[in-house]
Amino acid sequence: MIDDIAKKSVWCVGGDGWAYDIGYGGLDHVLASGEDINILVLDTEVYSNTGGQASKSTPIGAVAQFAAAGKRTKKKDLGMMAVSYGYVYVAQVAMGASPAQLMKAVQEAENYPGPSIIIAYSPCINHGIKGGLRGAQAHMKQAVECGYWHLWRYDPRLKEKGEIPFLLDSKEPSGDFREFIMSEARYSALNRTFPQVAEELYQKTEEDAKERYDKYRRLSLGQNI
């Protein structure tokens, strides 16, 4: 009887190790199914629950298990891979940067009559943040302000209305990118252990972040990438 009164809400919650790596095949299958299901990915950019191994979510230059000299390849853009289907609602969020944008994304995903995925930036103990995780919310805000993490939403319903479906919620980066990454031991440790490659990888990390923002900006203007 209750099924006739209230809409069922189905949410799957997992980490980036599952979503980007070992469970990606299943995740992709669910997104491709077209079913009305919501997925929340808590992106710590590392395999947190198994001791901090590098994952496909780990950015260039970050130190992790199996990447002691800094990861050399770019972070997988899971959000844009989901966007490529054209009928999946996708969002990238960070609670400390914009609680309003986070809630808007959750509401839109819940109301969307199809698959949706929200990727949430999640500071982790393995990041080695100066001052610890007590300042996690402020740290998320800094990540967005400096352009390390980007807030955006992709709503297929807007395309059906003749509008641009990609919405960039991040402002032009204004914070100090280098200062931000050096406030985390997973980046600053590289300077101590492998100083000969540290500067090169730090630059690549920042360049990759800038390229992503530029790509998202162009999409928000309806331009091809």
C-alpha positions in Angstrom: 0.0 0.0 0.0 2.8 2.4 0.9 4.3 1.8 -2.5 1.3 3.5 -4.1 1.7 6.6 -1.8 5.4 7.3 -1.6 8.0 7.2 -4.3 10.8 4.8 -3.6 14.2 6.5 -3.2 17.2 4.2 -3.9 20.7 5.4 -3.1 24.1 3.6 -3.4 27.0 5.0 -1.4 30.6 4.0 -1.9 34.2 5.3 -2.1 36.4 6.2 -5.0 38.3 2.9 -4.8 35.1 1.1 -5.6 33.7 3.7 -8.0 36.8 4.5 -10.0 38.6 1.1 -9.8 37.5 -2.4 -8.6 33.7 -1.7 -8.9 33.7 0.5 -11.9 32.4 -2.2 -14.2 29.3 -2.6 -12.0 28.9 1.2 -11.6 29.0 1.7 -15.3 26.5 -1.1 -15.8 24.1 0.6 -13.4 24.5 4.0 -15.0 24.0 2.6 -18.5 20.8 0.8 -17.4 18.7 3.9 -17.4 17.1 2.9 -14.1 16.0 5.5 -11.6 18.8 5.0 -9.1 21.1 7.5 -7.3 24.8 7.0 -6.5 26.9 9.0 -4.1 30.7 8.6 -4.4 32.8 9.8 -1.5 36.0 10.7 -3.3 39.1 10.6 -1.0 41.4 10.2 -4.0 43.0 7.1 -2.4 42.1 3.6 -1.2 41.4 4.8 2.4 40.0 1.6 4.0 43.0 -0.5 2.9 45.8 1.6 4.1 46.1 4.4 1.5 47.0 2.8 -1.8 46.9 4.9 -5.0 43.7 4.6 -7.0 42.6 5.9 -10.4 41.2 8.8 -8.4 44.6 9.8 -7.1 46.0 13.0 -8.8 49.4 13.5 -10.3 52.1 14.0 -7.7 50.3 12.6 -4.7 52.2 10.1 -2.6 50.5 6.9 -1.7 51.2 3.2 -1.3 52.4 1.9 -4.7 53.1 5.5 -5.7 55.9 6.4 -3.2 57.6 8.6 -5.8 54.3 10.4 -6.6 51.6 9.2 -9.0 52.6 9.9 -12.6 49.3 9.7 -14.4 46.3 12.0 -14.4 43.2 11.4 -12.2 40.3 9.7 -14.0 37.5 12.1 -14.7 34.6 9.8 -13.6 32.1 12.6 -13.8 32.7 13.4 -17.5 32.7 9.7 -18.3 29.2 9.6 -16.8 28.2 12.7 -18.7 29.1 11.0 -22.0 26.0 8.9 -21.8 23.8 12.0 -22.1 21.0 10.7 -20.0 22.7 10.5 -16.6 22.4 13.3 -14.0 26.0 14.1 -12.8 27.3 16.5 -10.1 30.6 17.3 -8.4 30.2 18.7 -4.9 32.1 19.7 -1.8 30.1 20.3 1.4 32.6 22.7 3.0 32.8 24.8 -0.2 29.0 25.1 -0.8 26.4 23.3 1.3 23.7 25.0 -0.9 25.2 23.5 -4.1 25.4 20.1 -2.5 21.8 20.1 -1.4 20.7 21.4 -4.8 22.5 18.5 -6.5 21.0 16.0 -4.1 17.5 17.3 -4.7 18.0 17.4 -8.5 19.4 13.8 -8.5 16.5 12.6 -6.4 13.9 14.2 -8.7 15.6 13.1 -11.9 13.7 10.1 -13.4 16.8 8.1 -14.3 20.3 7.3 -13.1 22.3 9.9 -11.2 25.7 10.1 -9.7 27.1 12.7 -7.3 30.9 12.8 -6.6 31.7 14.4 -3.3 35.2 15.6 -2.4 36.0 13.9 0.9 39.2 14.9 2.9 40.8 11.8 4.5 43.3 11.0 7.2 45.6 9.7 4.5 45.9 13.2 3.1 47.9 14.3 6.1 46.2 17.7 6.3 47.9 20.2 8.6 45.9 20.6 11.7 44.0 17.3 11.1 40.5 16.6 10.0 39.0 19.1 12.4 39.3 21.7 9.7 38.0 19.4 6.9 35.2 21.8 5.9 37.4 24.8 5.6 39.9 22.6 3.7 37.2 21.7 1.2 36.5 25.4 0.7 40.1 26.1 0.0 40.3 23.2 -2.5 37.5 24.8 -4.5 38.8 28.4 -4.2 42.2 27.5 -5.5 40.8 25.3 -8.4 42.0 22.0 -7.0 38.4 20.7 -7.0 35.5 21.9 -9.2 31.8 22.2 -8.5 29.5 21.5 -11.4 26.2 19.8 -12.4 25.0 18.2 -15.6 21.2 17.9 -16.0 20.0 16.2 -19.2 16.5 17.8 -18.7 18.0 21.2 -19.6 19.1 19.9 -23.0 15.5 18.7 -23.7 14.4 22.4 -23.0 17.0 23.7 -25.5 19.2 25.0 -22.7 22.9 24.2 -21.9 22.8 21.1 -19.6 26.3 21.7 -18.1 26.3 24.1 -15.1 29.6 25.3 -13.7 29.1 26.3 -10.0 32.8 27.0 -9.3 34.0 30.6 -9.7 37.3 31.4 -11.4 40.1 30.0 -9.1 41.5 32.7 -6.9 43.4 30.9 -4.1 47.0 29.7 -4.0 47.1 26.2 -5.6 50.6 25.4 -4.5 50.0 26.6 -0.9 46.9 24.3 -0.8 48.6 21.1 -2.0 51.6 21.7 0.3 49.3 21.9 3.3 48.9 18.1 2.8 51.6 15.6 3.6 50.7 13.4 0.6 52.1 16.2 -1.6 54.7 17.9 0.6 56.3 14.5 1.4 57.4 14.2 -2.2 59.7 17.3 -1.7 61.5 15.5 1.0 61.8 12.0 -0.5 62.1 12.6 -4.2 63.0 16.3 -4.6 64.4 15.7 -8.1 60.9 15.0 -9.5 58.7 16.9 -7.0 58.6 20.3 -8.8 57.8 18.7 -12.2 54.9 16.7 -10.7 53.6 19.7 -8.8 53.5 21.7 -12.0 51.7 18.9 -13.8 49.1 18.6 -11.0 48.3 22.3 -11.3 48.3 22.2 -15.1 45.8 19.3 -15.0 43.5 21.2 -12.6 43.6 24.2 -14.8 42.8 22.1 -17.9 39.8 20.6 -16.2 38.5 24.0 -15.2 38.9 25.3 -18.7 37.1 22.3 -20.1 34.2 22.7 -17.7 34.0 26.5 -18.4 33.7 25.8 -22.1 31.0 23.2 -21.6 29.1 25.7 -19.4 29.2 28.1 -22.4 27.9 25.4 -24.8 31.2 25.1 -26.5 32.8 21.9 -27.8 35.8 20.5 -26.0 
